[in-house]
Amino acid sequence: MEQSLSGKLEGIVLPDSEGQEIRLGSLWADSPAVLVFLRHYG
Amino acid sequence: MFCREHVAQLREHEQAFRDKGAGLAAIGLGDRLYARLFREDTGITFPLLVDERREAYRAAGLRTASLLHLLRRDNATARKRARAAGHRQHRTGKNPLQLGGSFVFGPGNVDRYAHINETFGDNASPASLLAALP
């Protein structure tokens, strides 16, 4: 069975603007989340 | 310019997302300094994540534009719309041809909505994001 996109992304860890590391899956583990990829911060 | 327009739209609807029990987060290229300045400029309070190696962009299957996209009619229309709303182009960063996307996930690993941007000004509408929330 093909893995969901959320499943592919859940383990990726990225820093936020303050340097805190956030695992993407934690954003939607318990409640829905809107995740927006911007092109750049310009 | 389109990033700022999109973020302004998201900010306007942030409470509506919260009212539906949803969180909101954005991912951008560049580095933490870019992200911090962007946060200060735009006044956003939701998490801004930095993906310098484009790891999440690649995993999400997001597209890369070509310079020919600059000539597309839909881009010209989007530029006019963004400028009319007062948005201006700022620094373009290291990967100006990277395109974005918008997703609604969860709770758990449930994919509810995906919008893969076709070109620069092609962002998901807040209404479509709200409609995808459970």
Backbone of each chain as nested JSON, in Angstrom:
{
  "chains": [
    {"id": "A", "residues": [
      {"number": 1, "name": "MET", "atoms": {"N": [0.846, -1.192, 0.0], "CA": [0.0, 0.0, 0.0], "C": [0.885, 1.247, 0.0]}},
      {"number": 2, "name": "GLU", "atoms": {"N": [0.522, 2.232, -0.808], "CA": [1.343, 3.429, -0.898], "C": [1.222, 4.263, 0.377]}},
      {"number": 3, "name": "GLN", "atoms": {"N": [2.37, 4.775, 0.814], "CA": [2.384, 5.583, 2.035], "C": [1.733, 6.94, 1.775]}},
      {"number": 4, "name": "SER", "atoms": {"N": [0.991, 7.43, 2.774], "CA": [0.376, 8.751, 2.627], "C": [1.47, 9.818, 2.604]}},
      {"number": 5, "name": "LEU", "atoms": {"N": [1.136, 10.976, 2.046], "CA": [2.109, 12.067, 2.036], "C": [2.426, 12.501, 3.466]}},
      {"number": 6, "name": "SER", "atoms": {"N": [1.394, 12.563, 4.311], "CA": [1.656, 12.942, 5.709], "C": [2.596, 11.934, 6.362]}},
      {"number": 7, "name": "GLY", "atoms": {"N": [2.478, 10.663, 5.975], "CA": [3.382, 9.645, 6.5], "C": [4.806, 9.839, 6.011]}},
      {"number": 8, "name": "LYS", "atoms": {"N": [4.95, 10.304, 4.764], "CA": [6.297, 10.561, 4.234], "C": [6.949, 11.756, 4.936]}},
      {"number": 9, "name": "LEU", "atoms": {"N": [6.115, 12.719, 5.307], "CA": [6.659, 13.959, 5.88], "C": [6.825, 13.899, 7.39]}},
      {"number": 10, "name": "GLU", "atoms": {"N": [6.12, 12.979, 8.047], "CA": [6.02, 13.064, 9.511], "C": [7.357, 13.01, 10.234]}},
      {"number": 11, "name": "GLY", "atoms": {"N": [8.339, 12.287, 9.696], "CA": [9.606, 12.138, 10.405], "C": [10.617, 13.237, 10.136]}},
      {"number": 12, "name": "ILE", "atoms": {"N": [10.296, 14.147, 9.234], "CA": [11.246, 15.216, 8.908], "C": [11.26, 16.247, 10.036]}},
      {"number": 13, "name": "VAL", "atoms": {"N": [12.449, 16.601, 10.463], "CA": [12.616, 17.572, 11.558], "C": [13.233, 18.846, 10.984]}},
      {"number": 14, "name": "LEU", "atoms": {"N": [12.563, 19.963, 11.21], "CA": [13.05, 21.255, 10.707], "C": [13.088, 22.269, 11.845]}},
      {"number": 15, "name": "PRO", "atoms": {"N": [14.023, 23.212, 11.789], "CA": [14.043, 24.271, 12.796], "C": [13.011, 25.345, 12.462]}},
      {"number": 16, "name": "ASP", "atoms": {"N": [12.489, 25.971, 13.511], "CA": [11.63, 27.133, 13.254], "C": [12.485, 28.397, 13.262]}},
      {"number": 17, "name": "SER", "atoms": {"N": [11.845, 29.533, 13.133], "CA": [12.592, 30.786, 13.002], "C": [13.38, 31.126, 14.259]}},
      {"number": 18, "name": "GLU", "atoms": {"N": [13.055, 30.469, 15.366], "CA": [13.782, 30.726, 16.619], "C": [14.795, 29.625, 16.915]}},
      {"number": 19, "name": "GLY", "atoms": {"N": [14.915, 28.651, 16.017], "CA": [15.903, 27.603, 16.195], "C": [15.389, 26.354, 16.878]}},
      {"number": 20, "name": "GLN", "atoms": {"N": [14.136, 26.346, 17.263], "CA": [13.565, 25.16, 17.899], "C": [13.274, 24.099, 16.836]}},
      {"number": 21, "name": "GLU", "atoms": {"N": [13.701, 22.87, 17.083], "CA": [13.495, 21.807, 16.101], "C": [12.095, 21.215, 16.256]}},
      {"number": 22, "name": "ILE", "atoms": {"N": [11.402, 21.086, 15.145], "CA": [10.019, 20.593, 15.162], "C": [9.904, 19.411, 14.206]}},
      {"number": 23, "name": "ARG", "atoms": {"N": [9.397, 18.296, 14.706], "CA": [9.125, 17.139, 13.837], "C": [7.783, 17.394, 13.164]}},
      {"number": 24, "name": "LEU", "atoms": {"N": [7.758, 17.319, 11.857], "CA": [6.544, 17.715, 11.136], "C": [5.316, 16.946, 11.601]}},
      {"number": 25, "name": "GLY", "atoms": {"N": [5.475, 15.661, 11.861], "CA": [4.331, 14.85, 12.271], "C": [3.677, 15.329, 13.556]}},
      {"number": 26, "name": "SER", "atoms": {"N": [4.45, 16.043, 14.38], "CA": [3.871, 16.544, 15.636], "C": [2.822, 17.622, 15.368]}},
      {"number": 27, "name": "LEU", "atoms": {"N": [2.877, 18.219, 14.187], "CA": [1.925, 19.297, 13.873], "C": [0.51, 18.762, 13.673]}},
      {"number": 28, "name": "TRP", "atoms": {"N": [0.404, 17.506, 13.2], "CA": [-0.93, 16.945, 12.916], "C": [-1.19, 15.642, 13.666]}},
      {"number": 29, "name": "ALA", "atoms": {"N": [-0.404, 15.364, 14.686], "CA": [-0.578, 14.104, 15.411], "C": [-1.941, 14.036, 16.1]}},
      {"number": 30, "name": "ASP", "atoms": {"N": [-2.328, 15.104, 16.757], "CA": [-3.536, 15.07, 17.593], "C": [-4.684, 15.92, 17.055]}},
      {"number": 31, "name": "SER", "atoms": {"N": [-4.396, 16.796, 16.147], "CA": [-5.45, 17.658, 15.583], "C": [-5.064, 17.978, 14.144]}},
      {"number": 32, "name": "PRO", "atoms": {"N": [-6.028, 18.366, 13.334], "CA": [-5.682, 18.656, 11.937], "C": [-4.761, 19.871, 11.819]}},
      {"number": 33, "name": "ALA", "atoms": {"N": [-4.042, 19.91, 10.747], "CA": [-3.114, 21.026, 10.531], "C": [-3.12, 21.433, 9.068]}},
      {"number": 34, "name": "VAL", "atoms": {"N": [-3.015, 22.727, 8.871], "CA": [-2.799, 23.289, 7.539], "C": [-1.303, 23.554, 7.422]}},
      {"number": 35, "name": "LEU", "atoms": {"N": [-0.682, 22.939, 6.446], "CA": [0.757, 23.095, 6.246], "C": [0.981, 23.744, 4.882]}},
      {"number": 36, "name": "VAL", "atoms": {"N": [1.608, 24.905, 4.902], "CA": [1.802, 25.669, 3.669], "C": [3.289, 25.789, 3.37]}},
      {"number": 37, "name": "PHE", "atoms": {"N": [3.661, 25.371, 2.177], "CA": [5.036, 25.551, 1.716], "C": [5.09, 26.849, 0.926]}},
      {"number": 38, "name": "LEU", "atoms": {"N": [5.844, 27.795, 1.457], "CA": [6.051, 29.044, 0.728], "C": [7.218, 28.846, -0.228]}},
      {"number": 39, "name": "ARG", "atoms": {"N": [7.325, 29.737, -1.192], "CA": [8.459, 29.608, -2.114], "C": [9.747, 30.007, -1.393]}},
      {"number": 40, "name": "HIS", "atoms": {"N": [9.685, 31.099, -0.704], "CA": [10.849, 31.585, 0.042], "C": [10.323, 32.658, 0.967]}},
      {"number": 41, "name": "TYR", "atoms": {"N": [11.128, 33.071, 1.901], "CA": [10.687, 34.126, 2.818], "C": [11.046, 35.491, 2.23]}},
      {"number": 42, "name": "GLY", "atoms": {"N": [10.515, 35.793, 1.059], "CA": [10.841, 37.071, 0.413], "C": [9.628, 37.936, 0.243]}}
    ]},
    {"id": "B", "residues": [
      {"number": 1, "name": "MET", "atoms": {"N": [6.727, 38.286, -3.123], "CA": [5.469, 39.024, -3.224], "C": [4.275, 38.084, -3.044]}},
      {"number": 2, "name": "PHE", "atoms": {"N": [4.298, 36.927, -3.777], "CA": [3.177, 35.985, -3.655], "C": [3.177, 35.314, -2.284]}},
      {"number": 3, "name": "CYS", "atoms": {"N": [4.392, 35.116, -1.714], "CA": [4.46, 34.533, -0.369], "C": [3.787, 35.464, 0.622]}},
      {"number": 4, "name": "ARG", "atoms": {"N": [4.077, 36.742, 0.496], "CA": [3.5, 37.705, 1.436], "C": [1.989, 37.821, 1.24]}},
      {"number": 5, "name": "GLU", "atoms": {"N": [1.562, 37.771, -0.004], "CA": [0.122, 37.803, -0.256], "C": [-0.548, 36.575, 0.376]}},
      {"number": 6, "name": "HIS", "atoms": {"N": [0.066, 35.411, 0.196], "CA": [-0.512, 34.187, 0.724], "C": [-0.531, 34.205, 2.247]}},
      {"number": 7, "name": "VAL", "atoms": {"N": [0.569, 34.664, 2.842], "CA": [0.634, 34.728, 4.304], "C": [-0.409, 35.713, 4.84]}},
      {"number": 8, "name": "ALA", "atoms": {"N": [-0.596, 36.83, 4.142], "CA": [-1.617, 37.794, 4.582], "C": [-3.004, 37.144, 4.548]}},
      {"number": 9, "name": "GLN", "atoms": {"N": [-3.271, 36.351, 3.515], "CA": [-4.565, 35.649, 3.432], "C": [-4.708, 34.639, 4.568]}},
      {"number": 10, "name": "LEU", "atoms": {"N": [-3.626, 33.931, 4.853], "CA": [-3.676, 32.939, 5.933], "C": [-3.901, 33.621, 7.277]}},
      {"number": 11, "name": "ARG", "atoms": {"N": [-3.224, 34.747, 7.478], "CA": [-3.409, 35.481, 8.743], "C": [-4.858, 35.906, 8.923]}},
      {"number": 12, "name": "GLU", "atoms": {"N": [-5.466, 36.361, 7.831], "CA": [-6.87, 36.804, 7.912], "C": [-7.792, 35.672, 8.335]}},
      {"number": 13, "name": "HIS", "atoms": {"N": [-7.392, 34.446, 8.005], "CA": [-8.253, 33.288, 8.285], "C": [-7.73, 32.43, 9.439]}},
      {"number": 14, "name": "GLU", "atoms": {"N": [-6.702, 32.909, 10.12], "CA": [-6.079, 32.093, 11.169], "C": [-7.094, 31.71, 12.254]}},
      {"number": 15, "name": "GLN", "atoms": {"N": [-7.916, 32.665, 12.643], "CA": [-8.903, 32.357, 13.684], "C": [-9.919, 31.331, 13.192]}},
      {"number": 16, "name": "ALA", "atoms": {"N": [-10.282, 31.419, 11.929], "CA": [-11.228, 30.444, 11.364], "C": [-10.631, 29.036, 11.382]}},
      {"number": 17, "name": "PHE", "atoms": {"N": [-9.329, 28.933, 11.107], "CA": [-8.665, 27.62, 11.206], "C": [-8.707, 27.135, 12.648]}},
      {"number": 18, "name": "ARG", "atoms": {"N": [-8.411, 28.041, 13.571], "CA": [-8.422, 27.661, 15.0], "C": [-9.82, 27.244, 15.44]}},
      {"number": 19, "name": "ASP", "atoms": {"N": [-10.828, 27.954, 14.94], "CA": [-12.209, 27.626, 15.323], "C": [-12.576, 26.206, 14.902]}},
      {"number": 20, "name": "LYS", "atoms": {"N": [-11.896, 25.703, 13.867], "CA": [-12.15, 24.326, 13.429], "C": [-11.171, 23.346, 14.076]}},
      {"number": 21, "name": "GLY", "atoms": {"N": [-10.405, 23.845, 15.055], "CA": [-9.506, 22.974, 15.812], "C": [-8.209, 22.649, 15.102]}},
      {"number": 22, "name": "ALA", "atoms": {"N": [-7.879, 23.433, 14.092], "CA": [-6.697, 23.136, 13.284], "C": [-5.537, 24.065, 13.612]}},
      {"number": 23, "name": "GLY", "atoms": {"N": [-4.339, 23.524, 13.497], "CA": [-3.143, 24.338, 13.598], "C": [-2.725, 24.812, 12.215]}},
      {"number": 24, "name": "LEU", "atoms": {"N": [-1.82, 25.746, 12.197], "CA": [-1.336, 26.33, 10.942], "C": [0.174, 26.476, 11.055]}},
      {"number": 25, "name": "ALA", "atoms": {"N": [0.886, 26.062, 10.035], "CA": [2.342, 26.216, 10.021], "C": [2.794, 26.451, 8.589]}},
      {"number": 26, "name": "ALA", "atoms": {"N": [3.902, 27.159, 8.443], "CA": [4.458, 27.426, 7.11], "C": [5.903, 26.963, 7.068]}},
      {"number": 27, "name": "ILE", "atoms": {"N": [6.312, 26.527, 5.891], "CA": [7.701, 26.127, 5.653], "C": [8.243, 27.008, 4.531]}},
      {"number": 28, "name": "GLY", "atoms": {"N": [9.458, 27.483, 4.704], "CA": [10.071, 28.283, 3.662], "C": [11.521, 27.887, 3.454]}},
      {"number": 29, "name": "LEU", "atoms": {"N": [12.068, 28.353, 2.348], "CA": [13.481, 28.141, 2.088], "C": [14.27, 29.263, 2.761]}},
      {"number": 30, "name": "GLY", "atoms": {"N": [15.54, 29.31, 2.509], "CA": [16.35, 30.345, 3.135], "C": [16.883, 29.85, 4.459]}},
      {"number": 31, "name": "ASP", "atoms": {"N": [17.18, 30.763, 5.353], "CA": [17.735, 30.369, 6.644], "C": [16.918, 31.013, 7.77]}},
      {"number": 32, "name": "ARG", "atoms": {"N": [17.365, 30.783, 9.004], "CA": [16.598, 31.278, 10.149], "C": [16.512, 32.796, 10.159]}},
      {"number": 33, "name": "LEU", "atoms": {"N": [17.58, 33.457, 9.716], "CA": [17.549, 34.925, 9.689], "C": [16.449, 35.405, 8.749]}},
      {"number": 34, "name": "TYR", "atoms": {"N": [16.37, 34.786, 7.544], "CA": [15.302, 35.102, 6.593], "C": [13.947, 34.931, 7.273]}},
      {"number": 35, "name": "ALA", "atoms": {"N": [13.8, 33.788, 7.936], "CA": [12.502, 33.468, 8.537], "C": [12.152, 34.462, 9.639]}},
      {"number": 36, "name": "ARG", "atoms": {"N": [13.157, 34.815, 10.43], "CA": [12.88, 35.751, 11.532], "C": [12.488, 37.126, 10.993]}},
      {"number": 37, "name": "LEU", "atoms": {"N": [13.21, 37.59, 9.986], "CA": [12.88, 38.889, 9.386], "C": [11.483, 38.852, 8.757]}},
      {"number": 38, "name": "PHE", "atoms": {"N": [11.19, 37.724, 8.106], "CA": [9.879, 37.568, 7.465], "C": [8.785, 37.607, 8.533]}},
      {"number": 39, "name": "ARG", "atoms": {"N": [9.036, 36.941, 9.665], "CA": [8.06, 36.945, 10.75], "C": [7.85, 38.375, 11.272]}},
      {"number": 40, "name": "GLU", "atoms": {"N": [8.944, 39.095, 11.45], "CA": [8.829, 40.461, 11.968], "C": [8.089, 41.36, 10.978]}},
      {"number": 41, "name": "ASP", "atoms": {"N": [8.406, 41.177, 9.689], "CA": [7.774, 42.002, 8.645], "C": [6.276, 41.74, 8.545]}},
      {"number": 42, "name": "THR", "atoms": {"N": [5.91, 40.466, 8.624], "CA": [4.522, 40.093, 8.346], "C": [3.675, 39.992, 9.618]}},
      {"number": 43, "name": "GLY", "atoms": {"N": [4.34, 39.917, 10.768], "CA": [3.608, 39.864, 12.03], "C": [2.909, 38.549, 12.301]}},
      {"number": 44, "name": "ILE", "atoms": {"N": [3.34, 37.488, 11.645], "CA": [2.651, 36.216, 11.846], "C": [3.058, 35.593, 13.171]}},
      {"number": 45, "name": "THR", "atoms": {"N": [2.142, 34.808, 13.738], "CA": [2.406, 34.174, 15.032], "C": [2.473, 32.653, 14.921]}},
      {"number": 46, "name": "PHE", "atoms": {"N": [2.042, 32.095, 13.786], "CA": [2.092, 30.637, 13.66], "C": [3.53, 30.204, 13.316]}},
      {"number": 47, "name": "PRO", "atoms": {"N": [3.859, 28.916, 13.522], "CA": [5.243, 28.47, 13.308], "C": [5.726, 28.669, 11.871]}},
      {"number": 48, "name": "LEU", "atoms": {"N": [6.934, 29.166, 11.751], "CA": [7.618, 29.308, 10.456], "C": [8.826, 28.395, 10.478]}},
      {"number": 49, "name": "LEU", "atoms": {"N": [8.808, 27.373, 9.676], "CA": [9.903, 26.411, 9.662], "C": [10.835, 26.685, 8.489]}},
      {"number": 50, "name": "VAL", "atoms": {"N": [12.067, 26.295, 8.662], "CA": [13.092, 26.575, 7.657], "C": [13.607, 25.254, 7.084]}},
      {"number": 51, "name": "ASP", "atoms": {"N": [13.548, 25.14, 5.763], "CA": [13.968, 23.9, 5.09], "C": [15.097, 24.229, 4.123]}},
      {"number": 52, "name": "GLU", "atoms": {"N": [16.26, 24.497, 4.675], "CA": [17.392, 24.948, 3.848], "C": [17.802, 23.908, 2.819]}},
      {"number": 53, "name": "ARG", "atoms": {"N": [17.657, 22.607, 3.148], "CA": [18.093, 21.538, 2.227], "C": [16.962, 21.056, 1.327]}},
      {"number": 54, "name": "ARG", "atoms": {"N": [15.799, 21.676, 1.414], "CA": [14.634, 21.343, 0.588], "C": [14.195, 19.891, 0.78]}},
      {"number": 55, "name": "GLU", "atoms": {"N": [14.461, 19.363, 1.956], "CA": [14.112, 17.963, 2.237], "C": [12.596, 17.758, 2.183]}},
      {"number": 56, "name": "ALA", "atoms": {"N": [11.858, 18.623, 2.865], "CA": [10.4, 18.474, 2.894], "C": [9.787, 18.822, 1.535]}},
      {"number": 57, "name": "TYR", "atoms": {"N": [10.363, 19.803, 0.846], "CA": [9.859, 20.171, -0.49], "C": [9.937, 18.974, -1.435]}},
      {"number": 58, "name": "ARG", "atoms": {"N": [11.091, 18.279, -1.372], "CA": [11.268, 17.119, -2.246], "C": [10.309, 16.003, -1.853]}},
      {"number": 59, "name": "ALA", "atoms": {"N": [10.193, 15.758, -0.548], "CA": [9.312, 14.674, -0.087], "C": [7.863, 14.953, -0.47]}},
      {"number": 60, "name": "ALA", "atoms": {"N": [7.489, 16.217, -0.492], "CA": [6.111, 16.589, -0.83], "C": [5.88, 16.612, -2.34]}},
      {"number": 61, "name": "GLY", "atoms": {"N": [6.928, 16.454, -3.124], "CA": [6.781, 16.438, -4.58], "C": [6.481, 17.805, -5.166]}},
      {"number": 62, "name": "LEU", "atoms": {"N": [6.966, 18.835, -4.515], "CA": [6.685, 20.185, -5.02], "C": [7.53, 20.493, -6.245]}},
      {"number": 63, "name": "ARG", "atoms": {"N": [7.002, 21.326, -7.097], "CA": [7.587, 21.551, -8.412], "C": [8.578, 22.71, -8.409]}},
      {"number": 64, "name": "THR", "atoms": {"N": [9.331, 22.749, -9.476], "CA": [10.241, 23.864, -9.717], "C": [9.825, 24.517, -11.025]}},
      {"number": 65, "name": "ALA", "atoms": {"N": [9.749, 25.833, -11.023], "CA": [9.35, 26.554, -12.229], "C": [10.554, 26.725, -13.154]}},
      {"number": 66, "name": "SER", "atoms": {"N": [10.275, 27.175, -14.349], "CA": [11.351, 27.612, -15.237], "C": [11.152, 29.116, -15.46]}},
      {"number": 67, "name": "LEU", "atoms": {"N": [12.147, 29.74, -16.049], "CA": [12.032, 31.182, -16.3], "C": [10.867, 31.488, -17.238]}},
      {"number": 68, "name": "LEU", "atoms": {"N": [10.473, 30.5, -18.042], "CA": [9.339, 30.705, -18.95], "C": [8.041, 30.994, -18.195]}},
      {"number": 69, "name": "HIS", "atoms": {"N": [7.993, 30.558, -16.922], "CA": [6.787, 30.829, -16.136], "C": [6.551, 32.329, -15.974]}},
      {"number": 70, "name": "LEU", "atoms": {"N": [7.647, 33.108, -16.036], "CA": [7.504, 34.559, -15.885], "C": [6.648, 35.15, -16.994]}},
      {"number": 71, "name": "LEU", "atoms": {"N": [6.583, 34.439, -18.131], "CA": [5.837, 34.963, -19.28], "C": [4.38, 34.515, -19.286]}},
      {"number": 72, "name": "ARG", "atoms": {"N": [4.023, 33.654, -18.366], "CA": [2.663, 33.106, -18.384], "C": [1.634, 34.186, -18.048]}},
      {"number": 73, "name": "ARG", "atoms": {"N": [0.509, 34.113, -18.726], "CA": [-0.555, 35.091, -18.499], "C": [-1.087, 35.008, -17.065]}},
      {"number": 74, "name": "ASP", "atoms": {"N": [-1.204, 33.774, -16.542], "CA": [-1.733, 33.657, -15.178], "C": [-0.79, 34.276, -14.16]}},
      {"number": 75, "name": "ASN", "atoms": {"N": [0.52, 34.283, -14.466], "CA": [1.453, 34.952, -13.559], "C": [1.292, 36.456, -13.619]}},
      {"number": 76, "name": "ALA", "atoms": {"N": [1.103, 36.982, -14.813], "CA": [0.905, 38.427, -14.95], "C": [-0.342, 38.855, -14.185]}},
      {"number": 77, "name": "THR", "atoms": {"N": [-1.397, 38.06, -14.304], "CA": [-2.64, 38.367, -13.585], "C": [-2.405, 38.317, -12.077]}},
      {"number": 78, "name": "ALA", "atoms": {"N": [-1.689, 37.291, -11.632], "CA": [-1.428, 37.155, -10.192], "C": [-0.553, 38.299, -9.689]}},
      {"number": 79, "name": "ARG", "atoms": {"N": [0.427, 38.716, -10.49], "CA": [1.29, 39.838, -10.08], "C": [0.472, 41.105, -9.913]}},
      {"number": 80, "name": "LYS", "atoms": {"N": [-0.426, 41.355, -10.871], "CA": [-1.28, 42.548, -10.789], "C": [-2.121, 42.503, -9.524]}},
      {"number": 81, "name": "ARG", "atoms": {"N": [-2.702, 41.331, -9.254], "CA": [-3.561, 41.164, -8.078], "C": [-2.765, 41.43, -6.785]}},
      {"number": 82, "name": "ALA", "atoms": {"N": [-1.562, 40.864, -6.702], "CA": [-0.76, 41.014, -5.483], "C": [-0.309, 42.46, -5.304]}},
      {"number": 83, "name": "ARG", "atoms": {"N": [0.091, 43.097, -6.42], "CA": [0.523, 44.493, -6.318], "C": [-0.636, 45.395, -5.914]}},
      {"number": 84, "name": "ALA", "atoms": {"N": [-1.817, 45.115, -6.464], "CA": [-2.994, 45.925, -6.124], "C": [-3.323, 45.816, -4.638]}},
      {"number": 85, "name": "ALA", "atoms": {"N": [-2.965, 44.675, -4.047], "CA": [-3.213, 44.477, -2.607], "C": [-2.069, 45.038, -1.766]}},
      {"number": 86, "name": "GLY", "atoms": {"N": [-1.095, 45.67, -2.427], "CA": [-0.022, 46.343, -1.691], "C": [1.204, 45.485, -1.427]}},
      {"number": 87, "name": "HIS", "atoms": {"N": [1.299, 44.314, -2.034], "CA": [2.449, 43.44, -1.79], "C": [3.553, 43.743, -2.795]}},
      {"number": 88, "name": "ARG", "atoms": {"N": [4.766, 43.678, -2.331], "CA": [5.925, 43.934, -3.182], "C": [6.915, 42.798, -3.063]}},
      {"number": 89, "name": "GLN", "atoms": {"N": [7.69, 42.604, -4.131], "CA": [8.717, 41.579, -4.104], "C": [9.871, 42.022, -3.214]}},
      {"number": 90, "name": "HIS", "atoms": {"N": [10.293, 41.135, -2.305], "CA": [11.471, 41.385, -1.487], "C": [12.576, 40.435, -1.962]}},
      {"number": 91, "name": "ARG", "atoms": {"N": [13.47, 40.06, -1.071], "CA": [14.565, 39.166, -1.463], "C": [14.004, 37.84, -1.968]}},
      {"number": 92, "name": "THR", "atoms": {"N": [14.638, 37.313, -3.005], "CA": [14.106, 36.08, -3.593], "C": [14.798, 34.83, -3.067]}},
      {"number": 93, "name": "GLY", "atoms": {"N": [15.908, 34.949, -2.37], "CA": [16.549, 33.788, -1.779], "C": [17.31, 32.957, -2.793]}},
      {"number": 94, "name": "LYS", "atoms": {"N": [17.776, 31.775, -2.322], "CA": [18.682, 30.951, -3.131], "C": [17.969, 30.158, -4.213]}},
      {"number": 95, "name": "ASN", "atoms": {"N": [16.7, 29.859, -4.001], "CA": [15.964, 28.998, -4.947], "C": [14.701, 29.703, -5.431]}},
      {"number": 96, "name": "PRO", "atoms": {"N": [14.854, 30.768, -6.214], "CA": [13.68, 31.556, -6.602], "C": [12.696, 30.801, -7.492]}},
      {"number": 97, "name": "LEU", "atoms": {"N": [13.123, 29.672, -8.075], "CA": [12.221, 28.934, -8.957], "C": [11.454, 27.825, -8.236]}},
      {"number": 98, "name": "GLN", "atoms": {"N": [11.754, 27.63, -6.964], "CA": [11.005, 26.63, -6.197], "C": [9.546, 27.079, -6.071]}},
      {"number": 99, "name": "LEU", "atoms": {"N": [8.64, 26.16, -6.306], "CA": [7.218, 26.455, -6.133], "C": [6.722, 25.857, -4.824]}},
      {"number": 100, "name": "GLY", "atoms": {"N": [5.602, 26.368, -4.356], "CA": [5.076, 25.951, -3.064], "C": [3.913, 24.981, -3.182]}},
      {"number": 101, "name": "GLY", "atoms": {"N": [3.199, 24.862, -2.093], "CA": [2.033, 23.985, -2.051], "C": [1.338, 24.13, -0.71]}},
      {"number": 102, "name": "SER", "atoms": {"N": [0.132, 23.599, -0.632], "CA": [-0.641, 23.696, 0.609], "C": [-1.306, 22.345, 0.872]}},
      {"number": 103, "name": "PHE", "atoms": {"N": [-1.316, 21.962, 2.139], "CA": [-1.834, 20.649, 2.516], "C": [-2.657, 20.75, 3.793]}},
      {"number": 104, "name": "VAL", "atoms": {"N": [-3.609, 19.847, 3.904], "CA": [-4.326, 19.666, 5.163], "C": [-4.146, 18.202, 5.554]}},
      {"number": 105, "name": "PHE", "atoms": {"N": [-3.613, 17.992, 6.753], "CA": [-3.349, 16.65, 7.262], "C": [-4.031, 16.472, 8.61]}},
      {"number": 106, "name": "GLY", "atoms": {"N": [-4.296, 15.207, 8.939], "CA": [-4.619, 14.836, 10.306], "C": [-6.065, 14.956, 10.725]}},
      {"number": 107, "name": "PRO", "atoms": {"N": [-6.34, 14.581, 11.997], "CA": [-5.378, 14.085, 12.984], "C": [-4.787, 12.738, 12.55]}},
      {"number": 108, "name": "GLY", "atoms": {"N": [-3.523, 12.536, 12.933], "CA": [-2.794, 11.362, 12.483], "C": [-2.383, 11.532, 11.027]}},
      {"number": 109, "name": "ASN", "atoms": {"N": [-1.823, 10.486, 10.465], "CA": [-1.331, 10.576, 9.083], "C": [-2.466, 10.382, 8.083]}},
      {"number": 110, "name": "VAL", "atoms": {"N": [-3.351, 11.335, 8.054], "CA": [-4.491, 11.336, 7.136], "C": [-4.319, 12.526, 6.197]}},
      {"number": 111, "name": "ASP", "atoms": {"N": [-4.287, 12.259, 4.902], "CA": [-4.166, 13.336, 3.908], "C": [-5.566, 13.819, 3.542]}},
      {"number": 112, "name": "ARG", "atoms": {"N": [-5.857, 15.067, 3.79], "CA": [-7.199, 15.592, 3.519], "C": [-7.255, 16.508, 2.305]}},
      {"number": 113, "name": "TYR", "atoms": {"N": [-6.152, 17.136, 2.002], "CA": [-6.168, 18.121, 0.899], "C": [-4.74, 18.346, 0.439]}},
      {"number": 114, "name": "ALA", "atoms": {"N": [-4.568, 18.488, -0.859], "CA": [-3.245, 18.809, -1.408], "C": [-3.413, 19.763, -2.579]}},
      {"number": 115, "name": "HIS", "atoms": {"N": [-2.667, 20.824, -2.548], "CA": [-2.604, 21.756, -3.68], "C": [-1.118, 21.955, -3.993]}},
      {"number": 116, "name": "ILE", "atoms": {"N": [-0.693, 21.446, -5.141], "CA": [0.694, 21.61, -5.589], "C": [0.707, 22.794, -6.552]}},
      {"number": 117, "name": "ASN", "atoms": {"N": [1.418, 23.828, -6.196], "CA": [1.391, 25.036, -7.027], "C": [1.93, 24.75, -8.431]}},
      {"number": 118, "name": "GLU", "atoms": {"N": [1.184, 25.251, -9.43], "CA": [1.589, 25.067, -10.828], "C": [2.569, 26.136, -11.271]}},
      {"number": 119, "name": "THR", "atoms": {"N": [2.432, 27.324, -10.675], "CA": [3.312, 28.427, -11.038], "C": [3.366, 29.405, -9.86]}},
      {"number": 120, "name": "PHE", "atoms": {"N": [4.034, 30.549, -10.037], "CA": [4.387, 31.394, -8.895], "C": [3.185, 31.871, -8.071]}},
      {"number": 121, "name": "GLY", "atoms": {"N": [2.175, 32.383, -8.711], "CA": [1.067, 32.975, -7.964], "C": [-0.077, 32.013, -7.699]}},
      {"number": 122, "name": "ASP", "atoms": {"N": [0.164, 30.751, -7.921], "CA": [-0.904, 29.741, -7.816], "C": [-0.945, 29.174, -6.399]}},
      {"number": 123, "name": "ASN", "atoms": {"N": [-1.587, 29.882, -5.49], "CA": [-1.687, 29.416, -4.11], "C": [-3.1, 28.928, -3.816]}},
      {"number": 124, "name": "ALA", "atoms": {"N": [-3.211, 27.982, -2.901], "CA": [-4.528, 27.489, -2.492], "C": [-5.284, 28.613, -1.788]}},
      {"number": 125, "name": "SER", "atoms": {"N": [-6.582, 28.668, -2.029], "CA": [-7.376, 29.698, -1.354], "C": [-7.646, 29.271, 0.083]}},
      {"number": 126, "name": "PRO", "atoms": {"N": [-7.727, 30.23, 1.005], "CA": [-8.081, 29.879, 2.388], "C": [-9.417, 29.139, 2.455]}},
      {"number": 127, "name": "ALA", "atoms": {"N": [-10.35, 29.501, 1.574], "CA": [-11.661, 28.84, 1.596], "C": [-11.527, 27.344, 1.307]}},
      {"number": 128, "name": "SER", "atoms": {"N": [-10.668, 26.982, 0.371], "CA": [-10.508, 25.562, 0.051], "C": [-9.806, 24.83, 1.193]}},
      {"number": 129, "name": "LEU", "atoms": {"N": [-8.886, 25.502, 1.87], "CA": [-8.217, 24.885, 3.022], "C": [-9.214, 24.672, 4.162]}},
      {"number": 130, "name": "LEU", "atoms": {"N": [-10.036, 25.681, 4.394], "CA": [-11.048, 25.563, 5.461], "C": [-12.044, 24.454, 5.157]}},
      {"number": 131, "name": "ALA", "atoms": {"N": [-12.424, 24.352, 3.883], "CA": [-13.412, 23.346, 3.498], "C": [-12.879, 21.921, 3.673]}},
      {"number": 132, "name": "ALA", "atoms": {"N": [-11.554, 21.775, 3.645], "CA": [-10.958, 20.448, 3.772], "C": [-10.835, 19.991, 5.221]}},
      {"number": 133, "name": "LEU", "atoms": {"N": [-11.016, 20.919, 6.144], "CA": [-10.848, 20.56, 7.558], "C": [-12.047, 19.752, 8.039]}},
      {"number": 134, "name": "PRO", "atoms": {"N": [-11.82, 18.755, 8.916], "CA": [-12.944, 17.946, 9.403], "C": [-13.843, 18.743, 10.35]}}
    ]}
  ]
}
